[in-house]
Amino acid sequence: MPASEPAEYNPRHYAPVAVTVDVVALTIRDRRLHVLIVERGVEPYAGAWALPGGFIRPDEDLAEAAVRELAEETGVATRPAHLEQLASYGGPGRDPRMRVVSIAYLAFAPDLPDPQAGTDAAAAVWHPVDDVPPLAFDHTRILADGVERARSKLEYTPLATAFAGELFTISDLRLIYESVWGTPLHAGNFHRKVLSVPGFVEGTGQTTETGGPKGGPRAKLYRAGDARLLHPALLRPAREEEIR
């Protein structure tokens, strides 16, 4: 018996507990925030929609398991540019099979490919987050937490510039914020706030080739700056009202 193992230890004395990973994969499509969901092909909840995920293997860490499950169930094999641990969920009864603790991850990146179902998923689709069908397990709650995390990250990090391309206008950036936050923004106020944050964006001296749709002046082009955190933060309109 290994020295580190207590002499009185007997695994039969303890209720079995399993660990899974679930992935909230988000991207922007057609100017709307979308989440990747799968139709479960096996019980429990066969035929129901859920977040991609599954049980971890003994020889992998949590992040590796999240990337593997995303690839196996949806065919999205590229490791997302932004992958972070979201939260843990372990309420009794959240899984009818046994006591299961899930570690959820947020994957938030542009240009994620069309999914293809695999392993125990019958289908995999990108679906707008504001119109998602009921999800199995407690995945509706996990999705809500993931969307809130993504929205808050745009308040205090320059992550939105990753969706804008190498060169972009302030209007392009505003459309990204509107897509993720799910609310329209005042163009003038947004422009002023973006340019007031040191290191958020930097001018290139270039402009768009043509003016606006109503014949206005050509717009200035920007690129991502070197800031890692936004200070002051770009708060959502609702959060601005709360602070006031």
C-alpha positions as a LaTeX table, in Angstrom:
\begin{tabular}{lrrr}
\hline
Residue & $x$ (\AA) & $y$ (\AA) & $z$ (\AA) \\
\hline
Met1 & 0.00 & 0.00 & 0.00 \\
Pro2 & 1.46 & 3.43 & $-0.92$ \\
Ala3 & 2.65 & 5.45 & 2.06 \\
Ser4 & 0.36 & 8.35 & 1.08 \\
Glu5 & $-2.80$ & 6.21 & 1.20 \\
Pro6 & $-4.50$ & 6.03 & 4.63 \\
Ala7 & $-4.61$ & 2.55 & 6.07 \\
Glu8 & $-8.35$ & 2.86 & 6.78 \\
Tyr9 & $-9.28$ & 4.04 & 3.29 \\
Asn10 & $-11.90$ & 1.98 & 1.47 \\
Pro11 & $-13.48$ & 3.47 & $-1.69$ \\
Arg12 & $-16.68$ & 1.53 & $-1.02$ \\
His13 & $-17.27$ & 3.78 & 1.98 \\
Tyr14 & $-17.80$ & 6.80 & $-0.29$ \\
Ala15 & $-20.52$ & 7.62 & $-2.78$ \\
Pro16 & $-19.28$ & 7.65 & $-6.38$ \\
Val17 & $-18.67$ & 11.07 & $-7.91$ \\
Ala18 & $-17.79$ & 11.81 & $-11.53$ \\
Val19 & $-16.31$ & 14.91 & $-13.15$ \\
Thr20 & $-17.34$ & 16.29 & $-16.53$ \\
Val21 & $-16.58$ & 19.35 & $-18.60$ \\
Asp22 & $-19.16$ & 21.43 & $-20.46$ \\
Val23 & $-18.30$ & 24.10 & $-23.01$ \\
Val24 & $-20.12$ & 27.36 & $-23.67$ \\
Ala25 & $-18.78$ & 28.10 & $-27.17$ \\
Leu26 & $-19.80$ & 31.55 & $-28.41$ \\
Thr27 & $-19.21$ & 33.43 & $-31.64$ \\
Ile28 & $-20.83$ & 36.18 & $-33.70$ \\
Arg29 & $-22.80$ & 35.25 & $-36.82$ \\
Asp30 & $-24.98$ & 37.59 & $-38.87$ \\
Arg31 & $-24.51$ & 40.27 & $-36.20$ \\
Arg32 & $-25.98$ & 38.06 & $-33.47$ \\
Leu33 & $-24.30$ & 36.21 & $-30.63$ \\
His34 & $-24.54$ & 32.44 & $-31.22$ \\
Val35 & $-23.86$ & 29.43 & $-28.99$ \\
Leu36 & $-22.86$ & 25.96 & $-30.12$ \\
Ile37 & $-25.36$ & 23.32 & $-28.96$ \\
Val38 & $-25.73$ & 19.61 & $-29.67$ \\
Glu39 & $-28.70$ & 17.27 & $-29.83$ \\
Arg40 & $-28.03$ & 14.40 & $-27.47$ \\
Gly41 & $-28.06$ & 11.02 & $-29.17$ \\
Val42 & $-27.96$ & 8.94 & $-25.97$ \\
Glu43 & $-29.67$ & 8.84 & $-22.60$ \\
Pro44 & $-30.13$ & 10.65 & $-20.38$ \\
Tyr45 & $-32.08$ & 13.33 & $-22.24$ \\
Ala46 & $-31.76$ & 11.67 & $-25.64$ \\
Gly47 & $-33.17$ & 14.04 & $-28.27$ \\
Ala48 & $-32.75$ & 17.11 & $-26.06$ \\
Trp49 & $-30.40$ & 19.99 & $-26.79$ \\
Ala50 & $-27.37$ & 20.54 & $-24.57$ \\
Leu51 & $-23.98$ & 22.15 & $-24.42$ \\
Pro52 & $-21.12$ & 20.02 & $-25.76$ \\
Gly53 & $-19.27$ & 18.18 & $-23.03$ \\
Gly54 & $-18.59$ & 14.87 & $-21.35$ \\
Phe55 & $-16.60$ & 12.93 & $-18.79$ \\
Ile56 & $-12.91$ & 13.66 & $-18.37$ \\
Arg57 & $-10.37$ & 10.92 & $-18.94$ \\
Pro58 & $-7.91$ & 9.83 & $-16.25$ \\
Asp59 & $-4.90$ & 11.05 & $-18.25$ \\
Glu60 & $-6.03$ & 14.58 & $-19.23$ \\
Asp61 & $-6.44$ & 17.89 & $-17.49$ \\
Leu62 & $-9.67$ & 19.86 & $-17.55$ \\
Ala63 & $-8.84$ & 22.25 & $-20.39$ \\
Glu64 & $-7.65$ & 19.35 & $-22.56$ \\
Ala65 & $-10.93$ & 17.55 & $-21.90$ \\
Ala66 & $-12.93$ & 20.65 & $-22.88$ \\
Val67 & $-11.08$ & 20.98 & $-26.20$ \\
Arg68 & $-11.43$ & 17.23 & $-26.90$ \\
Glu69 & $-15.15$ & 17.12 & $-26.16$ \\
Leu70 & $-15.73$ & 20.17 & $-28.35$ \\
Ala71 & $-13.93$ & 18.43 & $-31.22$ \\
Glu72 & $-15.53$ & 15.01 & $-30.71$ \\
Glu73 & $-19.12$ & 16.19 & $-30.38$ \\
Thr74 & $-19.13$ & 19.08 & $-32.87$ \\
Gly75 & $-16.12$ & 18.69 & $-35.16$ \\
Val76 & $-14.76$ & 22.08 & $-34.05$ \\
Ala77 & $-11.20$ & 20.84 & $-33.72$ \\
Thr78 & $-9.39$ & 24.19 & $-33.59$ \\
Arg79 & $-8.58$ & 25.29 & $-30.06$ \\
Pro80 & $-10.53$ & 28.53 & $-29.59$ \\
Ala81 & $-8.45$ & 31.70 & $-29.31$ \\
His82 & $-10.10$ & 32.49 & $-26.00$ \\
Leu83 & $-10.74$ & 29.58 & $-23.63$ \\
Glu84 & $-11.21$ & 30.11 & $-19.91$ \\
Gln85 & $-12.68$ & 28.23 & $-17.00$ \\
Leu86 & $-16.12$ & 29.61 & $-16.27$ \\
Ala87 & $-17.40$ & 27.96 & $-13.07$ \\
Ser88 & $-18.14$ & 24.62 & $-11.43$ \\
Tyr89 & $-21.60$ & 23.09 & $-11.04$ \\
Gly90 & $-22.24$ & 20.26 & $-8.61$ \\
Gly91 & $-25.77$ & 20.42 & $-7.28$ \\
Pro92 & $-27.26$ & 17.07 & $-6.21$ \\
Gly93 & $-29.58$ & 15.69 & $-8.85$ \\
Arg94 & $-28.23$ & 17.74 & $-11.75$ \\
Asp95 & $-27.46$ & 14.44 & $-13.50$ \\
Pro96 & $-29.83$ & 11.47 & $-13.10$ \\
Arg97 & $-27.03$ & 8.91 & $-13.47$ \\
Met98 & $-24.99$ & 9.74 & $-10.39$ \\
Arg99 & $-23.43$ & 12.64 & $-8.52$ \\
Val100 & $-21.64$ & 14.60 & $-11.27$ \\
Val101 & $-19.59$ & 17.76 & $-10.86$ \\
Ser102 & $-19.15$ & 19.72 & $-14.07$ \\
Ile103 & $-16.39$ & 22.23 & $-14.77$ \\
Ala104 & $-17.67$ & 24.63 & $-17.42$ \\
Tyr105 & $-15.46$ & 26.46 & $-19.90$ \\
Leu106 & $-16.13$ & 29.54 & $-21.98$ \\
Ala107 & $-14.82$ & 29.49 & $-25.55$ \\
Phe108 & $-15.31$ & 32.86 & $-27.23$ \\
Ala109 & $-13.73$ & 33.49 & $-30.60$ \\
Pro110 & $-14.40$ & 34.76 & $-34.14$ \\
Asp111 & $-14.63$ & 32.64 & $-37.28$ \\
Leu112 & $-15.46$ & 29.35 & $-35.57$ \\
Pro113 & $-16.39$ & 26.80 & $-38.26$ \\
Asp114 & $-19.71$ & 25.14 & $-39.01$ \\
Pro115 & $-20.09$ & 22.17 & $-36.63$ \\
Gln116 & $-20.50$ & 18.52 & $-37.54$ \\
Ala117 & $-22.02$ & 16.14 & $-35.02$ \\
Gly118 & $-19.94$ & 13.23 & $-33.74$ \\
Thr119 & $-19.65$ & 10.59 & $-30.98$ \\
Asp120 & $-22.86$ & 10.71 & $-28.90$ \\
Ala121 & $-24.27$ & 13.90 & $-30.49$ \\
Ala122 & $-27.01$ & 13.45 & $-33.09$ \\
Ala123 & $-26.72$ & 17.03 & $-34.36$ \\
Ala124 & $-24.67$ & 20.16 & $-33.71$ \\
Val125 & $-25.66$ & 23.72 & $-34.62$ \\
Trp126 & $-24.86$ & 27.36 & $-33.96$ \\
His127 & $-27.96$ & 28.92 & $-32.40$ \\
Pro128 & $-28.71$ & 32.55 & $-31.42$ \\
Val129 & $-28.38$ & 32.89 & $-27.66$ \\
Asp130 & $-31.57$ & 34.95 & $-27.40$ \\
Asp131 & $-33.70$ & 32.12 & $-28.79$ \\
Val132 & $-32.17$ & 28.91 & $-27.43$ \\
Pro133 & $-34.51$ & 25.94 & $-26.83$ \\
Pro134 & $-34.68$ & 24.36 & $-23.35$ \\
Leu135 & $-31.40$ & 22.62 & $-22.55$ \\
Ala136 & $-30.74$ & 19.35 & $-20.74$ \\
Phe137 & $-29.27$ & 19.07 & $-17.25$ \\
Asp138 & $-28.61$ & 22.56 & $-15.84$ \\
His139 & $-27.15$ & 23.80 & $-19.11$ \\
Thr140 & $-29.58$ & 26.71 & $-19.37$ \\
Arg141 & $-28.03$ & 28.13 & $-16.21$ \\
Ile142 & $-24.49$ & 27.41 & $-17.44$ \\
Leu143 & $-25.24$ & 29.12 & $-20.75$ \\
Ala144 & $-26.62$ & 32.19 & $-18.97$ \\
Asp145 & $-23.45$ & 32.39 & $-16.86$ \\
Gly146 & $-21.28$ & 32.03 & $-19.97$ \\
Val147 & $-23.11$ & 34.76 & $-21.87$ \\
Glu148 & $-22.83$ & 37.08 & $-18.89$ \\
Arg149 & $-19.10$ & 36.39 & $-18.63$ \\
Ala150 & $-18.60$ & 37.11 & $-22.35$ \\
Arg151 & $-20.57$ & 40.34 & $-22.11$ \\
Ser152 & $-18.64$ & 41.50 & $-19.08$ \\
Lys153 & $-15.30$ & 40.71 & $-20.73$ \\
Leu154 & $-16.09$ & 43.25 & $-23.44$ \\
Glu155 & $-16.50$ & 45.84 & $-20.71$ \\
Tyr156 & $-12.99$ & 45.56 & $-19.30$ \\
Thr157 & $-10.85$ & 43.82 & $-21.96$ \\
Pro158 & $-10.15$ & 44.57 & $-25.66$ \\
Leu159 & $-11.44$ & 41.14 & $-26.70$ \\
Ala160 & $-13.92$ & 42.72 & $-29.15$ \\
Thr161 & $-11.04$ & 43.77 & $-31.42$ \\
Ala162 & $-10.35$ & 40.08 & $-32.14$ \\
Phe163 & $-13.69$ & 39.98 & $-33.99$ \\
Ala164 & $-13.03$ & 43.16 & $-35.98$ \\
Gly165 & $-10.15$ & 42.08 & $-38.21$ \\
Glu166 & $-6.75$ & 43.72 & $-38.61$ \\
Leu167 & $-8.20$ & 47.11 & $-39.60$ \\
Phe168 & $-11.63$ & 48.38 & $-38.58$ \\
Thr169 & $-13.73$ & 51.46 & $-38.07$ \\
Ile170 & $-15.26$ & 52.50 & $-34.77$ \\
Ser171 & $-18.63$ & 51.65 & $-36.32$ \\
Asp172 & $-17.39$ & 48.10 & $-37.01$ \\
Leu173 & $-16.38$ & 47.80 & $-33.37$ \\
Arg174 & $-19.72$ & 49.16 & $-32.20$ \\
Leu175 & $-21.59$ & 46.49 & $-34.17$ \\
Ile176 & $-19.58$ & 43.82 & $-32.33$ \\
Tyr177 & $-20.51$ & 45.29 & $-28.97$ \\
Glu178 & $-24.15$ & 45.53 & $-30.00$ \\
Ser179 & $-24.13$ & 41.88 & $-31.13$ \\
Val180 & $-22.67$ & 40.59 & $-27.86$ \\
Trp181 & $-24.52$ & 42.91 & $-25.50$ \\
Gly182 & $-27.80$ & 42.50 & $-27.40$ \\
Thr183 & $-28.65$ & 46.19 & $-27.29$ \\
Pro184 & $-28.22$ & 49.21 & $-29.60$ \\
Leu185 & $-25.61$ & 51.79 & $-28.65$ \\
His186 & $-25.46$ & 55.52 & $-29.28$ \\
Ala187 & $-22.90$ & 55.93 & $-32.06$ \\
Gly188 & $-21.46$ & 59.24 & $-30.87$ \\
Asn189 & $-21.16$ & 58.22 & $-27.23$ \\
Phe190 & $-19.54$ & 54.90 & $-28.16$ \\
His191 & $-17.02$ & 56.62 & $-30.44$ \\
Arg192 & $-16.07$ & 59.05 & $-27.68$ \\
Lys193 & $-15.70$ & 56.32 & $-25.05$ \\
Val194 & $-13.53$ & 54.06 & $-27.24$ \\
Leu195 & $-11.09$ & 56.87 & $-28.05$ \\
Ser196 & $-10.91$ & 57.87 & $-24.38$ \\
Val197 & $-9.53$ & 54.47 & $-23.30$ \\
Pro198 & $-5.70$ & 54.48 & $-23.49$ \\
Gly199 & $-4.30$ & 51.67 & $-25.63$ \\
Phe200 & $-7.69$ & 50.28 & $-26.71$ \\
Val201 & $-7.32$ & 51.21 & $-30.39$ \\
Glu202 & $-4.74$ & 53.15 & $-32.35$ \\
Gly203 & $-5.15$ & 55.15 & $-35.51$ \\
Thr204 & $-3.54$ & 54.01 & $-38.75$ \\
Gly205 & $-3.76$ & 57.21 & $-40.75$ \\
Gln206 & $-5.88$ & 55.35 & $-43.29$ \\
Thr207 & $-9.55$ & 55.67 & $-44.18$ \\
Thr208 & $-12.18$ & 53.52 & $-45.84$ \\
Glu209 & $-12.19$ & 53.66 & $-49.63$ \\
Thr210 & $-15.71$ & 55.07 & $-49.75$ \\
Gly211 & $-17.91$ & 57.14 & $-47.49$ \\
Gly212 & $-21.06$ & 56.13 & $-45.68$ \\
Pro213 & $-24.26$ & 54.96 & $-47.36$ \\
Lys214 & $-25.59$ & 58.55 & $-47.44$ \\
Gly215 & $-22.48$ & 59.96 & $-49.08$ \\
Gly216 & $-20.76$ & 61.00 & $-45.87$ \\
Pro217 & $-17.00$ & 61.31 & $-45.35$ \\
Arg218 & $-14.73$ & 58.29 & $-45.42$ \\
Ala219 & $-14.28$ & 56.71 & $-41.98$ \\
Lys220 & $-10.95$ & 56.46 & $-40.17$ \\
Leu221 & $-9.40$ & 53.02 & $-39.83$ \\
Tyr222 & $-7.99$ & 51.71 & $-36.55$ \\
Arg223 & $-6.16$ & 48.64 & $-35.31$ \\
Ala224 & $-6.05$ & 46.98 & $-31.89$ \\
Gly225 & $-3.85$ & 48.77 & $-29.38$ \\
Asp226 & $-1.56$ & 47.27 & $-26.75$ \\
Ala227 & $-3.93$ & 47.51 & $-23.78$ \\
Arg228 & $-4.72$ & 44.29 & $-21.95$ \\
Leu229 & $-7.36$ & 45.84 & $-19.71$ \\
Leu230 & $-9.67$ & 48.75 & $-20.48$ \\
His231 & $-9.50$ & 51.62 & $-18.03$ \\
Pro232 & $-11.93$ & 53.24 & $-17.85$ \\
Ala233 & $-14.14$ & 50.27 & $-18.65$ \\
Leu234 & $-16.82$ & 50.39 & $-21.35$ \\
Leu235 & $-19.90$ & 49.66 & $-19.30$ \\
Arg236 & $-23.14$ & 48.36 & $-20.75$ \\
Pro237 & $-25.94$ & 50.95 & $-20.68$ \\
Ala238 & $-27.82$ & 49.08 & $-17.96$ \\
Arg239 & $-24.71$ & 48.89 & $-15.77$ \\
Glu240 & $-24.06$ & 52.59 & $-16.28$ \\
Glu241 & $-27.53$ & 53.30 & $-14.93$ \\
Glu242 & $-26.88$ & 51.05 & $-11.91$ \\
Ile243 & $-23.70$ & 52.97 & $-11.05$ \\
Arg244 & $-25.49$ & 56.30 & $-11.36$ \\
\hline
\end{tabular}
